[in-house]
């Protein structure tokens, strides 16, 4: 009955989520593990427990783009290891044309340009105590379509984005921001406006990495030819 204390004996309980690997357990990502271009640890779930409706393992085959549902900002990265995910993470095979590289989508989703749009469009909800990125919002975000005229630029975005997940570099992160601004047709003044707006956000660890100084945008000669054949 409601309000009645229920005592559960230890012999009738079983821990199915662990922070370390154990036999019969599968690695799984939950929302807190998904960061911008990186994974912050992982957990492990026991398989084959009666009464639990597990998703088919084929659903988790890689590569797959993962986007965190809750928390400040937009955090996306790509899983290449068939890792399971919880319901606090979106799994995307594509956000548009299926032939477009997932690394391109990851770069745009993690950009300050798109985050600025997100704040301006959904800012009232963004600063609630439990900000939540809905599926409807995610698929409504204006991600530029790849076409003949911007194909080379999109390839560069995908290449740098992939590098950032492999080895993060602040310089390349800022350079990627400049390329994405070009992708959206923004000029330097508009990009400066975006960075100024983000720099005025509250001092919170979850989004401080999105803030960049004006002189960081003036760095020249940091980008070498790294993109693949277009």
N, C-alpha and C positions, 0 to 999 in steps of 0.2 A: 504494500500500500504506500501511497505518497507520504513522505515525511517519516517513514519507518526506516530505522537503521538496518542495513544489510551487511552482515559480516561474511566475508569471503575468505575461506581458509587458503593458506599458501599452496596446499597440494592441489587446489582446483584452479590455480592461475598459471598462465604461461606467457612469457615475454616473447613477443614475435618481432619487435623492433629493437635492434641493438646498434650501438655506436662502433662496434668492431666486428670483423668478419668471423663467422662461425660456420661449421659444417651444416649444410642444408639451408643456408641463408643466401640471398641474392642482394647485390648492391642496389640501392635505390636513392634517388634524389628527391628531396622535399624542397619546399619553397625557399627556406633559408640557405640552402646549398647553392642556389642559382644567383650568381653575381654578374656584373658587367664584364664580359669576355673571360670569365673564370668560374670555376667551381670551388666553393668553400666547404671542403669536406664532403662526406656522404654518410648515409646510414645503411643498415642491412636488414632485410625483411625475411622472415622464415616462410618458406614455400610449403604448400601442401597441407595447410592447417584447415581442418574441416569447419565449414560454416563461413569461410571468407570467400568472397566472389573476386577471385584474381582475374585480371585481364590476361588475354592470350599473349604469350611471350612475343609473338610476331609484331604486336603493336609497338614494341620497344626497340625494334631493329634500327640500327643506325645507318647513315647519319640522320639526326633529327635536331631541329631547332627547338630549344627549350626557353620558355619565357616565364618569369616568376609572376604569380598572380597578385600577391600581397606585398606591401612595403613601398617605401618612397621610390620614385623614379621608375624607369623601364630597364629591366635587367634581362639580358638575353645572352645565351651562349649555345654552342653546338656540342652534342654528345656523339662521340664516334665509337662507343664501347657497348652498345646494346644495354645500357643501364635502365632499370625500371624507374618509373616516376610516380609520385603520389598525385592526388587530386589538387594539390596546391601549385601545380606546374602545368602550363600549357605545352602541348607537343604539336609542332607544326612541320609538315613536310614541305609546305610552300605557303606563301602569302600572296600568290599571284600566279604567274606562269610557272609551271612545274619545271621547266628547263633552266630557270634562273638559279644560280648557285645560292645555297643557304647562307654562305658567308656574306653575300651581298645584303640579304635581309638582316642578318645579325648586325652588320655595320650601321645600317640606317636606323634600326631600332635602338641601338645604343648611342646614337648621336645626340648631341646637345640641340641640334636644329629641331629634331622631331620631339625631343622632350619639351622644348620651348612651346611648340604647337600644343602638345598635350596639356601643359600647364595653363595656357591661355584658353583652351577649349574646355578642359575639365578641372580647372584649378580649384573650384569650390569643393569638389570631392577629394582632390589630391591631398589636402591638409587635414582631413578627418583623422581621428585617432587610429583608424584601421583602413588606410587607403587600399583600394581594390581595383585591379585592372580587369575589367570584364572582357569577355570574348567579343562582345559587340564593339567595345571601344578599340580593342586590338585590331580588329579587321576593318575598322573605319579610319585608321590612321593613314594619312596620305603618303604612301610609299611610292616613289616614282617608278613607273613602268620602264622596263628595259626595251629600247628600240634601237634602230640603226644609228640614229644620231648621237645617242649617249652610251652606246655599247662599250666603247673603250673606257670611258670614265667609270661605268658600273663595274667593269672588270678590275680596275684599279682599286675601287672601294672593296670589292670582295677579297682581293689579294692582301691588302693591308689589314683588313678585318681578321683574316685567317692568321696573319702574323701576330696580331695582338693577343689572340687566344693562346698561341704557342709561347710567345715571349712578349710580355707586355712592355711597351716603350711609351713614355709620356710624349716624347717628341713625335712619334708616329701617330699617336692618338690625336694630337692637335692637328697634324697634317691631314689626317683622315677627315677631321671636322671641316677643314677648308675645302676638301674635295666634295664632301656631301653638300656643303653650302653652294658650290658650283652646280651640283646636280639639281638642286632646287632653284637655281637661277638667282641666288642671292649675291649681292656685292659685299665688299669688305665692310662698309658701314653697317649694313644689315646684320652681318655676322658679329660685329662689335656690339650692336644693340642686344643681340641674343645673349652674348657672354656677360654683358653688364647686368641684364635681368637675372641671370642665373647666379651671378656673384652676390646679388642682393638677397638671395634666399637665406633662411635661417641657417645657423652654423650647426649642421647635423652630419654625423659621420656617414650616413647612408647616401648623401648627395654631395658632400664636399668635393669628391673627386670630379664632379661635373663642372666645377668652377675653374676658370682659367684666366690668367692675367693677360692684359692687353699685349704686353711685349712677347708673350708666348706665340701670339698669332703673327708676329713679325719675323719669326725665325725663317731664314732662307737657307737653301742648300742642304736641307735635311732629308729631302726625298730623292732616292735613287730609283732607277728603273727596275722595279721588282715585279711588275705585272706580267702575266703570261701573254702569249700571243693572242691578239684580239681577233 
